Amino acid sequence: MIAVIDYGCGNLHSVSKAFDAIGEDVVVTSEPDDLRSADRIVIPGVGNFGAVMAKFNSSGLADCVIEEVRGAGKPTLGICVGMQLMAERGLEGGETPGLGWAGGVVDRLPVLGHDLRLPHVGWNEVFPVGDSKLFKGLGKTPEFYFVHSYAVEYEDNEGPVAAWCDYGEQFVAAIQFDNVVATQFHPEKSQSLGLRFLMNWVDWNP
């Protein structure tokens, strides 16, 4: 069973439908007991980092999520702002502490001088790092769908980066550490390649 966390800030319907499409049992839930009984956890997120983090903390689910993800080590997927929440802090909507699981700082994409608009919306090539099983069967530079203005940054690029993307300048498209995978792109909106990525995550055993 895959539990998609409903804490008031996520693209829940599309995420749930994507797992349905690949034949997985999924529940969209705000109940701690569902997280405890789930085999895998998805942390979605859409919107302003500060506002999303506030909702996550006030949802009553934060302690349970930390217990199940970091304590019990359940395979976990973060999507979009769900990935950003794992950073040390975010600068959108004022400086806000994140969960601190993956380090880094969430900052505005550096598009000045590149004649590019924010938010970054649309399909872009992603460049996987190393030989991650998450990108198996997707080709060397698969295209995924993005909707965002901020991304995780690491000093000297020293972080658990699983993939990069380029929008004027290079930014982190995915991270992978311990039992956690997270993407800045939206696999649930990325058609066949996105579904294949989700299948790879379901098959992934950290």
C-alpha positions as CSV (number, residue, x, y, z in Angstrom):
1,M,0.0,0.0,0.0
2,I,1.2,3.5,-0.9
3,A,0.1,6.3,1.3
4,V,-0.1,9.8,-0.4
5,I,-0.1,12.3,2.5
6,D,-2.9,14.9,2.5
7,Y,-1.7,17.8,4.6
8,G,-3.6,20.4,2.6
9,C,-0.9,21.2,0.0
10,G,-0.6,18.7,-2.8
11,N,-1.6,17.6,-6.3
12,L,-3.3,14.6,-4.7
13,H,-5.7,13.6,-7.4
14,S,-3.1,13.4,-10.2
15,V,-0.6,11.6,-7.9
16,S,-3.2,9.0,-6.9
17,K,-4.4,8.5,-10.5
18,A,-0.8,7.9,-11.6
19,F,-0.3,5.1,-9.1
20,D,-3.7,3.7,-10.1
21,A,-2.5,3.7,-13.7
22,I,0.5,1.4,-12.9
23,G,-1.7,-0.9,-10.9
24,E,-0.6,0.0,-7.3
25,D,-2.8,0.2,-4.3
26,V,-2.9,3.8,-3.1
27,V,-4.6,5.8,-0.4
28,V,-4.8,9.5,0.0
29,T,-4.8,10.1,3.7
30,S,-4.4,12.5,6.6
31,E,-4.6,9.6,9.1
32,P,-1.4,8.7,11.1
33,D,-2.6,5.0,11.2
34,D,-2.6,4.8,7.4
35,L,1.0,6.0,7.3
36,R,2.0,3.4,9.9
37,S,0.4,0.6,8.0
38,A,1.6,1.8,4.5
39,D,4.6,0.1,2.8
40,R,5.6,3.3,1.0
41,I,5.0,7.0,1.5
42,V,4.6,9.9,-0.9
43,I,5.0,13.5,0.2
44,P,3.5,15.9,-2.5
45,G,3.4,19.6,-2.3
46,V,2.4,22.6,-4.4
47,G,2.8,26.3,-3.6
48,N,4.9,28.6,-1.5
49,F,7.6,26.9,0.6
50,G,6.9,28.9,3.8
51,A,3.1,28.3,3.5
52,V,3.5,24.6,2.7
53,M,5.9,24.0,5.5
54,A,3.5,25.8,7.9
55,K,0.6,23.5,6.8
56,F,2.8,20.4,7.1
57,N,3.8,21.4,10.7
58,S,0.2,22.3,11.7
59,S,-1.4,19.2,10.1
60,G,-0.8,16.9,13.0
61,L,1.1,14.5,10.7
62,A,4.6,15.9,11.0
63,D,5.7,13.7,13.9
64,C,4.3,10.6,12.4
65,V,5.9,11.3,9.0
66,I,9.3,11.8,10.6
67,E,8.8,8.6,12.6
68,E,7.8,6.5,9.6
69,V,10.3,8.0,7.1
70,R,13.4,8.6,9.2
71,G,12.7,6.2,12.0
72,A,11.1,3.2,10.3
73,G,12.9,3.8,7.0
74,K,10.0,3.3,4.7
75,P,10.7,4.1,1.0
76,T,9.5,7.6,0.5
77,L,9.0,9.8,-2.6
78,G,8.8,13.6,-2.4
79,I,7.4,15.6,-5.3
80,C,8.0,19.3,-6.1
81,V,7.6,21.2,-2.9
82,G,7.5,17.9,-1.2
83,M,11.1,17.6,-2.2
84,Q,12.0,21.1,-1.2
85,L,10.7,20.5,2.3
86,M,13.5,18.1,2.9
87,A,16.1,20.9,2.6
88,E,17.7,22.7,5.6
89,R,15.7,25.9,4.9
90,G,13.7,27.7,2.2
91,L,13.8,31.3,1.2
92,E,10.4,31.6,-0.5
93,G,8.0,33.6,1.6
94,G,10.7,34.5,4.1
95,E,13.4,32.2,5.5
96,T,11.8,29.1,6.9
97,P,13.4,26.0,8.4
98,G,12.8,22.8,6.4
99,L,12.9,19.2,7.6
100,G,16.7,19.2,7.2
101,W,16.8,15.6,5.9
102,A,18.8,16.3,2.8
103,G,20.6,19.6,3.6
104,G,20.7,22.5,1.1
105,V,18.8,25.7,0.7
106,V,15.7,26.3,-1.5
107,D,16.2,29.5,-3.4
108,R,14.8,31.2,-6.5
109,L,16.0,29.9,-9.9
110,P,18.8,32.2,-11.2
111,V,17.2,33.1,-14.5
112,L,18.4,36.8,-14.7
113,G,20.4,37.4,-17.8
114,H,19.0,34.4,-19.5
115,D,15.8,35.9,-20.8
116,L,13.8,33.2,-19.2
117,R,10.5,33.5,-17.3
118,L,9.4,32.3,-13.9
119,P,7.8,30.1,-13.0
120,H,9.6,27.5,-15.0
121,V,6.7,25.6,-16.6
122,G,6.9,22.8,-19.2
123,W,9.0,19.9,-20.4
124,N,12.8,19.8,-19.9
125,E,15.5,17.2,-20.3
126,V,16.8,15.7,-17.0
127,F,20.4,14.4,-16.7
128,P,20.6,11.5,-14.2
129,V,23.8,11.2,-12.1
130,G,25.5,7.8,-12.0
131,D,23.6,4.6,-12.4
132,S,20.4,5.2,-10.4
133,K,17.8,2.5,-10.8
134,L,15.2,5.2,-10.6
135,F,16.0,6.2,-14.2
136,K,16.3,2.7,-15.6
137,G,14.7,2.4,-19.0
138,L,14.2,6.1,-19.4
139,G,17.1,6.9,-21.7
140,K,20.1,9.1,-21.1
141,T,18.2,12.4,-21.0
142,P,14.5,11.8,-20.3
143,E,12.1,14.7,-20.4
144,F,9.8,15.5,-17.4
145,Y,7.3,18.2,-16.6
146,F,8.2,21.0,-14.3
147,V,6.2,23.8,-12.6
148,H,8.3,25.8,-10.1
149,S,10.2,29.0,-9.4
150,Y,12.5,27.7,-6.7
151,A,14.9,24.7,-6.4
152,V,17.2,23.1,-3.9
153,E,20.8,24.4,-4.0
154,Y,23.9,22.8,-2.5
155,E,27.2,24.6,-1.8
156,D,29.8,23.4,-4.3
157,N,27.1,21.0,-5.5
158,E,27.9,18.7,-2.6
159,G,24.5,17.0,-1.9
160,P,22.6,13.8,-2.6
161,V,21.9,14.8,-6.2
162,A,20.3,12.1,-8.4
163,A,19.7,14.3,-11.5
164,W,20.2,17.8,-12.9
165,C,18.2,20.0,-15.2
166,D,19.2,23.1,-17.0
167,Y,17.0,26.2,-17.1
168,G,19.4,29.0,-17.9
169,E,21.7,27.5,-15.3
170,Q,21.9,24.0,-13.8
171,F,19.6,23.1,-10.9
172,V,18.8,20.0,-8.9
173,A,16.0,17.9,-10.5
174,A,16.1,15.0,-8.2
175,I,17.8,13.8,-5.0
176,Q,18.3,10.3,-3.5
177,F,19.5,9.4,0.0
178,D,19.0,6.6,2.4
179,N,15.3,5.5,1.9
180,V,14.2,8.7,0.2
181,V,13.9,9.8,-3.4
182,A,12.5,13.2,-4.3
183,T,11.9,15.1,-7.6
184,Q,11.5,18.7,-8.5
185,F,9.7,17.5,-11.6
186,H,6.2,16.0,-11.6
187,P,6.3,12.4,-12.5
188,E,2.5,12.2,-12.3
189,K,2.2,14.9,-15.0
190,S,5.0,13.4,-17.2
191,Q,3.0,10.9,-19.1
192,S,4.7,7.5,-20.0
193,L,8.1,8.5,-18.7
194,G,6.7,9.7,-15.5
195,L,4.7,6.4,-15.0
196,R,7.9,4.5,-15.7
197,F,9.7,6.5,-13.1
198,L,7.0,5.7,-10.6
199,M,7.2,2.0,-11.5
200,N,11.0,2.2,-10.9
201,W,10.4,3.8,-7.5
202,V,7.9,1.1,-6.5
203,D,10.5,-1.6,-7.5
204,W,13.3,0.3,-5.7
205,N,14.5,-1.3,-2.4
206,P,16.8,1.0,-0.5
